[in-house]
Amino acid sequence: MKTKKEDILAISSICNRAMELGIFEQKIDLLMDINHWHQEKPIDLEKLAGFDDFNFMHDVVGIYRHFDRVNKICGGCFEPRAAAYDKEEK
């Protein structure tokens, strides 16, 4: 599935905020992880961007730590607070 341009812009903005908060130094890895996660398990990007710092960091760090980069799957039992899917359906 190809990511929409507006989603890439939103994800890029989210990554910029994560860098400004000092929780990440490299944007590209985080951008790819959030994009892959969003394709497999949709994220409400607007909701994530609007979170306070604590909830924002919870989701961004959780996505980064629980994304399996080798197999390109959302790993572990982590559920982002900004999930845009029915958590009961997973």
ABEGO torsion letter per residue (X at the ends): XBBBAAAAAAAAAAAAAAAAAGABABAAAAAAAAAAAAAABBBBAAAAAABBAAAAAAAAAAAAAABBAAAGBBBEABBBAABABBAAAX
